[in-house]
């Protein structure tokens, strides 16, 4: 595709079929020409309202749209990551955010790089009202400066990037995270940190760090790096998604008084092969976190906004009225 060529949905779907095989959550099989939504068509008026939670002085939706797909981070395959980058033109990003807003989602979580800040500005300039929770962009040489730019761009909350938190933990430099939390606090935003496993978060709790919320990954994708796969007897390849890790993280979530946001609740799409498996993943998250907590879910195609809001609205209504 030539540079600057407009990416239409029809053209993009044709390109996706070249990959072959199944796309978890997309119901795409080799030879099919369309993407079929997993969920039944349900009118918005038939659904309960989106539950809201307290985030500092703000009310944010219990379901927040995540930014990984928009940045081409699928955590599934290099093919899917490239597909995400190809699909998410500014027009398609703004369409997704608009549909999320119509479905009751009022907050977007994404990384604080120049590209995302520009998209957020475009969303607002076109009348969008989503709040923005920003992740520090770890590739930036000046993270304090990155934090201040995100705050100036309108972020209501900022958190320390989970992958960088994990690196600091493993290298014995975890206290560097606290220094960045202090910079966040000085900007006046709601302050948080993320991690893919509980130990860094437990350390922050023990030390009484001044923060307001955690982002809690349900899985520890790099857990098996450098280890031998018991099934093959060879070095483990790719990312690891074992349900024992979400059990450990949810135990921490229930023990802390801090607000928590669960992410990768569908294992980066691995639990989205059917309607039933997707719903079960949402149910697990909503039933195993505190009532005041929220979840962050990355969405690829526009219909994902309707499906994911449907899951949260219906499941939470069942939980609340049980």
N, C-alpha and C positions, 0 to 999 in steps of 0.2 A: 504494500500500500504506500503510495507516494506521500511525501511530507505535506501536511496541510490538507489532505483529502478528508472530506467529511465522512465520519464513520456512521453509517446508517445501521439500524438494528438488523435489517434483512441481510446486509452485506456481512455484518459481524457474525450472525448465526451461521451463515454458510462457511465462514472461516473456522468456526468452532468445530464443525463436523469433520474437518480435516484431521483433528486430533484423534477421532475414533474413541471407542470405549465409553464408559459411563462417567458422567460428571455428577458427583454426589450433590443432591439437592436440586439439580437442574433437570433430571429425568431425560438426559440426552443419551441416545444410543446410536451406534453407527448406522447410518442410513436414514435416520429420522431428519426431517427438515424443519421441525419446530421445537420450541421448548414448551413443555406443558407444565403449568403450575401444579404443585403437589396438592395443595389444599383445595377444598371445594370452594366455589364462589359464594361468598357470604356478603350481603350488603352491610356497609358500615353502620347503618342505623339499627341493625339487628344485634350488634355487639355491645357489651358493656363499655363504659368509658375507660380510657387508659389510666391506670393507677399512677399517682404522683408520689414522689418522696422529697424530703427536705435535703437541700444541698447548700449549706451555709444559709444565706438569706434568700436563696432561690428555691423554687419548686421545679424539679425536673422529672421527666417521665421515667417510670420504672424500667422501661426499655429504651436504651440509647442506641442510635445507629453508629456503628464503628467505622473507622477510616481505613482499615487495612486493604480492603479490595480496591478502594479508590487510589491508593498508593501502589497497587500492584503487588501486595504482599499476601499471597494466598496461603502460605504454609501448607500447601498441598502438593504442588508440582510446579516446575519451571514453566510448563505449558500453560497452566491455569494462570500463573502470575502474569505472563505475557498477554494472555487473553483479557485479563482485567485492565492492564495498561492500554490495550487497544480499544476496549469498550468505553472507558471512562473519559470521553471528551468532556469539555466543560458543560456542554448542553446536557449530556447524559447524567453527569453528576448533579446538576441543578434539578433535573427531573426527579432523580431519586430522592433528593432532600425535600423537594416539594411534596412528593407522595408520602414520605415519612411524616411530614408536618400535618398533612391532611388526615393521617391515621392516628394522630394523637401523640406522636413522638415530638418532643420539643427540644432535644439536645443531640448534638453531634460530637463524638469523640474522635480526634485524629491528631496526627503529628504536627508539630509547630515548624513546618518548613515554609519556604516562600510560596511554593505551589499551593499548598493547602490554605495559607492565609489569603491568597488571591481568590481562591474558590469561595472561601467564607465571605469575603468582601463582596463578590459577585452575587452570592445568595442574598445577602442583606440588601444590596443595591436594587435587587429585583423584588423587594418586598418580603423576603423570607425573614422569619423571626427566631430561627433556631438558636439556642445557646451553644457555646463551644467550650468543650473541655479539652485542653491541649496537652499533648505528650512532648516532653523535651526531645529535641532532635539530636541524638547522640553523635552524629557525624559533625556537628558544628564545633568549631574550635573554642568558641566562647559560649558556654552554656548559660552563664549568668546573663549575657546579652540576649541569648535566645529566649530566656524566660521573660525578660523585660519586653521584648518585641511581641511575644505572644500576648502578654497582658495588655499592651498598647493596642493590639489588633482586636481586642474585645473578648479574650478568653475569660470566662467566669471562674474557671478552675484550671490548675496546671499540676501535672504529676511527673515524677521522675521515671524515665523510660525503664521498663521492667528488665530488658536485656542488659542494660548498663548497670542496673542495680545488681543483677546476678553476677556480672563480671567483677564488680567491686567486692561482692561477698566472697567469691572464690579466690580473689587476690589479696584478701585481708585489708581492703581499703573501704569497707562499707561506710565508715564515718564520713566519707566524701559526699554521700547522699544527703546527710543532714545539713551540710553546708549549702547545698542547692535548695533544700527546703526553706532555709532562712532567707534566701534571695526571693523565693516565691512569696513568703509571708510579707516581705517588705513591699511587694507590689500590690498587696491588698486582695489577691485572689484566694479562692479556696485551695488548700494545699494538700497534695497527696503524693504517694509513691506506689510503684507497681513492682511485682515480682512473679516469677513462674513457679516458685516453691515457697513454703511458709517461713523458712528459717530467717531470711532478712526482715520479714515483717514482724516476726516474733522478737527479733533483736530491737527493732524500733519501738515496740511496745515496752520491752524491758527497760530501755533507756529513757522512755518518756519523751520521745521526740515530738516537737510541736507540729503536728499535722492533723488534717481533718478527715482524710479518707484514704482507702487503699484500693488499688486495682489488683484483683486476685485471679491469676490464670488458673483455669481448672485443670490444666495439663502442664507437664514439664517436658516440652518437646526435645530438649537437648540432654535429657537424663541419661541416654544411652551412648552419648558421644564417647568414642575411644574404648567402648566395651564390646565384649563378644556376645553375639546373638546366640542364645542357647538353642534356638531352633535350627540354625545353620552351622554353628561352630565357627562362623566368620565374623569379622568386625561389623557391628550394626550400621546399617545405612539409613539415611533419612531421619525424620523426626519421629519421636516416640509419643504415643497417645494411649496410656494405660489408665483405666478407670480408678485404680487405687490412688492416683495422684489427685483426682478431684475429690475423693473422700477426705484425704489429708487436708486439702485446702479449705473445704467446707467446714471441717472441724475448727480450723483457725477462725474462719469467718464468724462462726457462732459464738466463739469465745471472746472476741474483741467487741468493745463497745463502739468502736469507730464504724462509720459508714463504709460499706464495701460494695464494689462493683465486680461481679464475676464476668470474666471474658473467656473466649474460646469455649463456650459452653457446649457447642456442637462439634468440638474437636476439629476445628477448621474444615467443616463440611463433611467429616467422616461419619457423622451420625445423621446425615440428611439424605440417605439413599431412599427412604420411604417416608410417607406422612407419619406413620406410627413411630419410627425411630426418632424423627425430628421432634415430635410432640413429647416423647419420653425424655429427651434431653432438656427441653424447656421445663418440663415438670420437675425433673431432678433439681435443677438450679433453683427454681422458685420455692420448692419445698424444703431445701436444705440450707438456705440462707436466711438471714434475719428478715423480719417483715419490713424493716426500714431500708433494706438494701436494694440494689438495682442490678441489671445485667446489660452488657454491651454486646451487640451482635453485628458483625459485618454483613452487608447486603450487596449482592451483585446486580441482579436484574430488578426492574421496577416492581414486579409482582412479589418479590421477597418482602418488600415493605408491608404489603397487605397481609401476607401469610404470617410474618413474624409478629405483627401487632395483634393478629387474630389469636395466635397461641397465647400471648401474654394476657390479653384481655379475658379470654375464656378460662384459662387455667387459674389465673389469680382470682377471678370471680368465684370459681369452684372452691378454692382454698379459703377465701374470706367468708363464704356463706356456709361452709361445712359445719 
